[in-house]
Amino acid sequence: MPVLQITTNVKSQNTAELASKASSLTADVLGKPESYVMVNIQTEASMTFAGTPDPCAFLMLKSLGLNEAETSKYSEALCVFIEQHLGVPPSRTYIEFASPERHMFGWNSGTF
């Protein structure tokens, strides 16, 4: 049930394509089937970072059983992706990682 949320103040030329690429990356990085991955992208958000409205991004990656020892690897892959596709430098990107308990995440009228 990986979920990747991307919020940025940058305009995307093709958000659907960006979401598709982000979905594939998320599945690959986590080693999970893409059929369980959800991606939510919000572009052109009203955001500042370090007091300026220069390009910035906030990402949240949530997944059951997220390997805490691998978060540096996840961060690198996601920052490279955001810089390549949205032009946001890693120094202006924050990423929150979360690994909820199975009973705290719902799906298909139940929980995991």
C-alpha positions as CSV (number, residue, x, y, z in Angstrom):
1,M,0.0,0.0,0.0
2,P,2.7,2.5,-0.7
3,V,1.5,6.0,-1.1
4,L,3.6,8.8,-2.5
5,Q,2.4,12.4,-2.1
6,I,4.1,15.2,-4.0
7,T,3.3,18.8,-3.3
8,T,5.3,21.5,-5.1
9,N,5.0,25.1,-6.2
10,V,6.2,24.2,-9.6
11,K,3.9,23.8,-12.6
12,S,4.0,20.4,-14.3
13,Q,3.6,20.1,-18.1
14,N,2.0,16.7,-17.8
15,T,0.9,15.7,-14.3
16,A,-0.5,12.3,-15.4
17,E,2.8,11.3,-16.9
18,L,4.6,12.5,-13.9
19,A,2.3,10.4,-11.6
20,S,2.9,7.3,-13.8
21,K,6.6,7.7,-13.6
22,A,6.5,8.3,-9.8
23,S,4.4,5.2,-9.4
24,S,6.9,3.1,-11.2
25,L,9.8,4.6,-9.3
26,T,8.0,4.0,-5.9
27,A,7.4,0.4,-6.7
28,D,10.9,-0.2,-7.9
29,V,12.6,1.6,-5.0
30,L,10.4,-0.2,-2.4
31,G,10.4,-3.6,-4.2
32,K,6.6,-3.8,-4.1
33,P,4.1,-4.4,-6.8
34,E,3.0,-1.3,-8.6
35,S,-0.6,-2.6,-8.4
36,Y,-0.6,-1.4,-4.8
37,V,1.1,2.0,-5.3
38,M,-0.9,5.2,-5.1
39,V,0.5,8.6,-6.1
40,N,-1.0,12.0,-5.3
41,I,0.5,15.1,-7.0
42,Q,-0.4,18.7,-6.2
43,T,1.4,21.2,-8.4
44,E,1.4,25.0,-8.3
45,A,0.8,25.0,-4.5
46,S,1.3,28.1,-2.6
47,M,4.6,27.3,-0.9
48,T,7.8,28.9,0.4
49,F,11.0,27.3,1.7
50,A,13.7,29.3,3.5
51,G,11.5,32.4,3.1
52,T,11.4,32.3,-0.7
53,P,8.9,31.1,-3.3
54,D,11.7,29.5,-5.4
55,P,10.9,26.0,-6.6
56,C,10.5,23.6,-3.7
57,A,8.7,20.3,-2.9
58,F,7.4,18.3,0.0
59,L,7.0,14.6,-0.4
60,M,5.5,12.0,1.9
61,L,6.2,8.3,1.4
62,K,4.0,6.0,3.4
63,S,4.3,2.2,3.3
64,L,3.5,-0.7,5.5
65,G,6.8,-2.2,6.7
66,L,8.9,0.7,5.4
67,N,12.5,-0.2,6.0
68,E,14.0,2.5,8.2
69,A,17.5,1.5,7.3
70,E,16.8,2.3,3.6
71,T,15.3,5.8,4.0
72,S,18.6,7.5,2.8
73,K,18.3,5.4,-0.4
74,Y,14.7,6.3,-0.8
75,S,15.5,10.0,-0.3
76,E,18.2,10.0,-2.9
77,A,16.0,8.3,-5.5
78,L,13.1,10.6,-4.9
79,C,15.3,13.8,-4.9
80,V,16.9,12.8,-8.2
81,F,13.4,12.2,-9.6
82,I,12.0,15.5,-8.4
83,E,15.0,17.4,-9.7
84,Q,14.9,15.7,-13.1
85,H,11.1,16.1,-13.6
86,L,10.3,19.3,-11.8
87,G,13.6,21.1,-11.5
88,V,13.5,21.3,-7.8
89,P,16.9,20.9,-6.2
90,P,17.4,18.4,-3.4
91,S,18.3,21.2,-1.0
92,R,14.7,22.5,-1.4
93,T,13.0,19.2,-1.0
94,Y,11.7,17.7,2.3
95,I,10.6,14.1,2.5
96,E,8.6,12.6,5.3
97,F,8.7,8.8,5.7
98,A,6.0,6.9,7.5
99,S,5.3,3.2,8.3
100,P,1.8,2.9,9.9
101,E,0.7,-0.2,11.8
102,R,-1.4,-2.5,9.6
103,H,-4.5,-1.9,11.6
104,M,-4.1,1.9,11.1
105,F,-4.4,1.8,7.4
106,G,-7.7,1.0,5.6
107,W,-8.4,-0.5,2.2
108,N,-11.2,-2.3,0.6
109,S,-13.7,-1.8,3.5
110,G,-11.2,-3.1,6.0
111,T,-7.6,-2.7,7.2
112,F,-4.4,-4.4,6.3
